[in-house]
């Protein structure tokens, strides 16, 4: 499912909303196939997971988070979450993003 979504995005499929493409561009995750060929597998995997998580947040109507999310935060949270050995990384990562952007104490 993650790979399918990633392929749709990379191939600029009309199945993906215009708003989501705008978000990808804003966050500078709008890589082409040629650029991705220069990336190591672990970086491509990171991009896939970040995009998939953002797509889930869009589908779950988290526009308040998507309007303020930052590229650097997404990457830092990804790396932080990877340092923990969780059974369900996707769920853990998504929850970390939600927590980061709904915590009003910072």
BAGUVO-543543 format. One line per field, with one value per residue: residue in one letter; x, y, z of N, C-alpha, C, O, CB in turn; residue number from 1. Coordinates in steps of 0.02 Angstrom, whole numbers, always signed. Last residue first. Glycine has a CB too. Layout:
N
res = c(A,...);
n_east = c(X,...);
n_north = c(Y,...);
n_up = c(Z,...);
ca_east = c(X,...);
ca_north = c(Y,...);
ca_up = c(Z,...);
c_east = c(X,...);
c_north = c(Y,...);
c_up = c(Z,...);
o_east = c(X,...);
o_north = c(Y,...);
o_up = c(Z,...);
cb_east = c(X,...);
cb_north = c(Y,...);
cb_up = c(Z,...);
n = c(NUM,...);
END
This chain:
106
res = c(X,X,X,X,X,X,X,X,X,X,X,X,X,X,X,X,X,X,X,X,X,X,X,X,X,X,X,X,X,X,X,X,X,X,X,X,X,X,X,X,X,X,X,X,X,X,X,X,X,X,X,X,X,X,X,X,X,X,X,X,X,X,X,X,X,X,X,X,X,X,X,X,X,X,X,X,X,X,X,X,X,X,X,X,X,X,X,X,X,X,X,X,X,X,X,X,X,X,X,X,X,X,X,X,X,X);
n_east = c(+226,+101,+13,+22,-2,+115,+162,+54,+61,+188,+169,+72,+150,+243,+159,+109,+230,+282,+240,+335,+489,+626,+681,+734,+627,+590,+696,+673,+545,+573,+655,+564,+467,+543,+578,+449,+311,+137,+27,-70,-79,-150,-274,-313,-343,-430,-385,-320,-208,-148,-115,-22,+77,+113,+165,+273,+351,+374,+447,+559,+616,+647,+744,+840,+873,+927,+991,+960,+958,+830,+762,+784,+704,+575,+573,+494,+435,+451,+436,+324,+257,+237,+149,+42,+6,-38,-149,-230,-259,-254,-227,-269,-187,-14,+127,+215,+232,+103,+96,+205,+156,+48,+119,+198,+96,+41);
n_north = c(+1196,+1160,+1104,+982,+954,+922,+809,+719,+694,+636,+522,+454,+418,+333,+229,+181,+138,+39,-66,-104,-12,+37,+200,+266,+304,+420,+503,+506,+567,+689,+743,+748,+835,+951,+988,+1019,+1051,+1092,+1172,+1105,+982,+1015,+1050,+939,+801,+705,+585,+612,+677,+572,+490,+573,+574,+439,+435,+522,+450,+332,+378,+434,+317,+247,+332,+311,+178,+175,+335,+423,+433,+408,+524,+601,+529,+544,+688,+745,+839,+884,+1016,+1061,+1108,+987,+924,+1015,+999,+867,+886,+965,+878,+703,+569,+529,+577,+551,+569,+471,+490,+452,+317,+268,+286,+198,+77,+75,+63,-59);
n_up = c(+1200,+1242,+1155,+1041,+913,+850,+918,+906,+768,+761,+840,+767,+657,+721,+765,+644,+585,+675,+780,+872,+886,+947,+912,+808,+732,+798,+755,+617,+616,+675,+574,+467,+518,+544,+413,+359,+465,+474,+460,+391,+451,+568,+515,+443,+466,+404,+365,+247,+299,+367,+258,+197,+294,+284,+154,+167,+261,+189,+78,+142,+196,+78,+27,+124,+106,-26,-79,-233,-367,-404,-371,-486,-576,-525,-415,-265,-167,-41,+5,+63,-50,-118,-33,-40,-174,-172,-91,-173,-275,-229,-338,-460,-558,-522,-532,-504,-368,-323,-360,-287,-157,-157,-171,-56,+39,+0);
ca_east = c(+290,+147,+12,+46,-62,+79,+206,+74,+0,+173,+221,+54,+92,+265,+200,+63,+186,+316,+202,+303,+417,+607,+644,+781,+666,+547,+685,+736,+556,+529,+681,+625,+448,+511,+630,+491,+374,+191,+85,-58,-49,-80,-240,-289,-298,-449,-417,-382,-255,-172,-162,-82,+44,+86,+108,+218,+329,+337,+385,+513,+595,+599,+682,+811,+845,+863,+999,+951,+1021,+880,+758,+815,+777,+606,+561,+551,+412,+455,+492,+372,+273,+281,+213,+76,+28,+21,-94,-207,-218,-285,-203,-302,-245,-80,+80,+190,+289,+129,+45,+206,+218,+37,+68,+231,+142,+0);
ca_north = c(+1218,+1184,+1176,+998,+969,+980,+867,+745,+722,+697,+571,+480,+461,+393,+266,+208,+187,+103,-35,-156,-21,-25,+156,+246,+246,+361,+489,+478,+501,+642,+732,+708,+768,+914,+970,+966,+1072,+1043,+1200,+1175,+986,+994,+1096,+997,+837,+775,+588,+572,+713,+630,+466,+554,+636,+465,+393,+538,+518,+330,+341,+477,+371,+219,+322,+378,+198,+142,+268,+414,+451,+359,+467,+621,+537,+477,+654,+717,+828,+812,+998,+1028,+1154,+1039,+891,+1002,+1064,+885,+845,+991,+936,+770,+606,+498,+619,+524,+626,+473,+502,+520,+364,+266,+320,+270,+97,+78,+120,+0);
ca_up = c(+1171,+1293,+1160,+1108,+954,+826,+908,+971,+797,+724,+858,+833,+648,+687,+812,+694,+553,+664,+727,+832,+897,+913,+956,+860,+709,+804,+826,+644,+585,+709,+642,+461,+494,+599,+461,+332,+434,+477,+496,+373,+385,+572,+561,+406,+510,+414,+431,+245,+256,+405,+309,+161,+277,+347,+172,+121,+275,+253,+69,+103,+239,+126,-10,+116,+171,-10,-50,-160,-335,-423,-325,-422,-587,-530,-479,-301,-235,-50,-38,+107,+5,-146,-49,+23,-150,-212,-66,-108,-290,-230,-280,-402,-539,-536,-536,-572,-413,-313,-384,-361,-178,-149,-220,-121,+41,+0);
c_east = c(+281,+213,+62,+54,-42,+14,+165,+115,+17,+113,+208,+105,+72,+207,+222,+101,+139,+270,+230,+266,+390,+533,+622,+747,+714,+584,+644,+730,+619,+537,+639,+653,+509,+493,+601,+543,+415,+252,+145,+3,-34,-46,-166,-253,-269,-408,-433,-421,-322,-221,-191,-136,-22,+49,+74,+156,+269,+311,+343,+446,+545,+573,+628,+746,+814,+832,+931,+966,+1019,+947,+809,+816,+813,+681,+593,+530,+470,+433,+505,+434,+328,+303,+262,+145,+66,+50,-31,-148,-189,-234,-229,-282,-285,-135,+9,+136,+267,+184,+71,+155,+222,+98,+56,+182,+175,+43);
c_north = c(+1278,+1208,+1203,+1073,+984,+994,+929,+809,+754,+732,+638,+533,+493,+443,+333,+252,+220,+156,+35,-126,-75,-39,+94,+201,+222,+298,+426,+462,+468,+571,+683,+693,+722,+843,+930,+941,+1012,+1068,+1153,+1204,+1058,+1003,+1079,+1047,+899,+812,+659,+574,+677,+671,+525,+529,+622,+530,+419,+498,+536,+399,+343,+443,+416,+273,+294,+375,+268,+166,+241,+343,+439,+372,+413,+561,+557,+481,+585,+684,+805,+792,+922,+1004,+1126,+1088,+943,+972,+1058,+953,+859,+952,+965,+825,+677,+533,+589,+573,+603,+527,+508,+536,+436,+314,+323,+309,+172,+101,+130,+63);
c_up = c(+1127,+1265,+1211,+1113,+1026,+864,+892,+965,+865,+755,+823,+856,+714,+679,+783,+744,+602,+634,+715,+772,+850,+928,+916,+913,+763,+782,+836,+718,+615,+681,+681,+530,+491,+578,+520,+383,+414,+439,+498,+406,+364,+505,+568,+451,+475,+466,+452,+310,+254,+364,+348,+209,+241,+335,+236,+139,+231,+271,+133,+94,+203,+173,+36,+77,+167,+55,-30,-140,-259,-388,-341,-374,-523,-537,-477,-367,-279,-121,-39,+70,+50,-92,-76,+12,-84,-191,-106,-81,-225,-245,-285,-337,-481,-516,-555,-582,-485,-362,-379,-391,-255,-174,-217,-175,-27,+0);
o_east = c(+330,+253,+64,+96,-85,-22,+179,+105,-4,+114,+217,+86,+57,+215,+219,+77,+131,+272,+204,+263,+417,+517,+602,+781,+732,+574,+661,+757,+617,+536,+665,+673,+505,+502,+631,+550,+416,+246,+198,+30,+11,+10,-125,-208,-208,-435,-449,-482,-375,-269,-251,-195,-72,-5,+12,+100,+218,+255,+282,+394,+493,+513,+571,+699,+766,+771,+884,+956,+1070,+988,+830,+867,+867,+718,+633,+475,+492,+415,+563,+480,+372,+362,+321,+194,+116,+110,+24,-101,-132,-175,-227,-317,-331,-131,-23,+104,+296,+184,+62,+168,+239,+90,+54,+200,+179,+28);
o_north = c(+1303,+1237,+1263,+1103,+998,+1042,+983,+857,+810,+792,+691,+582,+553,+503,+385,+305,+281,+214,+84,-158,-88,-73,+100,+169,+163,+244,+383,+411,+410,+522,+639,+636,+664,+796,+882,+881,+961,+1102,+1172,+1255,+1070,+1028,+1123,+1082,+910,+850,+673,+565,+709,+698,+528,+545,+656,+541,+421,+524,+561,+406,+355,+474,+434,+274,+316,+411,+282,+174,+279,+296,+444,+326,+376,+550,+531,+442,+570,+657,+840,+735,+900,+976,+1162,+1107,+943,+993,+1091,+963,+862,+980,+987,+819,+708,+526,+622,+606,+632,+530,+546,+588,+476,+347,+375,+359,+205,+139,+185,+111);
o_up = c(+1099,+1301,+1223,+1080,+1067,+847,+917,+1002,+879,+767,+853,+888,+716,+692,+816,+763,+602,+656,+742,+719,+797,+977,+858,+953,+763,+810,+876,+740,+636,+719,+715,+544,+511,+617,+543,+395,+448,+388,+522,+384,+323,+501,+575,+429,+476,+506,+510,+310,+259,+391,+361,+202,+254,+362,+240,+137,+256,+294,+130,+101,+231,+188,+33,+92,+202,+60,-18,-178,-225,-381,-297,-340,-509,-507,-432,-372,-324,-133,-37,+100,+72,-89,-59,+42,-73,-190,-78,-52,-223,-230,-338,-286,-455,-464,-599,-635,-524,-394,-425,-441,-283,-209,-268,-220,-53,-35);
cb_east = c(+321,+159,-57,+114,-112,+64,+256,+112,-55,+159,+291,+50,+33,+296,+262,+27,+146,+376,+125,+254,+380,+652,+581,+811,+705,+483,+651,+793,+564,+455,+685,+677,+415,+448,+665,+527,+414,+167,+65,-119,-95,-76,-275,-348,-241,-521,-372,-365,-226,-112,-128,-65,+89,+142,+130,+239,+386,+382,+400,+544,+656,+632,+693,+861,+900,+872,+1048,+880,+1038,+890,+688,+777,+790,+576,+589,+589,+380,+412,+555,+338,+211,+245,+202,+34,-31,+3,-113,-264,-259,-318,-124,-286,-290,-89,+105,+161,+340,+154,-20,+194,+280,+23,+3,+260,+195,-47);
cb_north = c(+1162,+1129,+1200,+962,+910,+971,+853,+693,+668,+682,+544,+423,+421,+376,+224,+151,+154,+93,-32,-195,+46,-84,+192,+307,+264,+370,+549,+528,+509,+664,+799,+744,+773,+951,+1033,+990,+1117,+975,+1217,+1217,+954,+920,+1095,+1031,+791,+777,+555,+501,+721,+673,+416,+500,+680,+474,+319,+524,+569,+303,+268,+494,+413,+162,+275,+425,+198,+68,+270,+433,+524,+359,+437,+681,+589,+438,+696,+667,+892,+775,+1035,+968,+1170,+1076,+835,+955,+1112,+886,+770,+990,+990,+784,+604,+423,+628,+457,+677,+405,+445,+528,+356,+195,+285,+287,+59,+11,+111,-1);
cb_up = c(+1130,+1343,+1177,+1123,+952,+754,+852,+1010,+806,+649,+840,+885,+619,+619,+833,+730,+498,+618,+744,+875,+885,+936,+988,+893,+646,+762,+861,+633,+508,+703,+679,+418,+425,+622,+487,+268,+482,+449,+566,+390,+334,+595,+629,+372,+534,+434,+483,+227,+185,+426,+356,+108,+234,+399,+183,+49,+264,+309,+51,+35,+262,+167,-70,+80,+224,-8,+11,-139,-349,-499,-327,-390,-641,-589,-539,-258,-264,+3,-15,+141,+46,-203,-101,+68,-141,-287,-70,-57,-328,-164,-275,-399,-599,-500,-587,-591,-406,-241,-343,-386,-150,-76,-207,-140,+96,+60);
n = c(106,105,104,103,102,101,100,99,98,97,96,95,94,93,92,91,90,89,88,87,86,85,84,83,82,81,80,79,78,77,76,75,74,73,72,71,70,69,68,67,66,65,64,63,62,61,60,59,58,57,56,55,54,53,52,51,50,49,48,47,46,45,44,43,42,41,40,39,38,37,36,35,34,33,32,31,30,29,28,27,26,25,24,23,22,21,20,19,18,17,16,15,14,13,12,11,10,9,8,7,6,5,4,3,2,1);
END
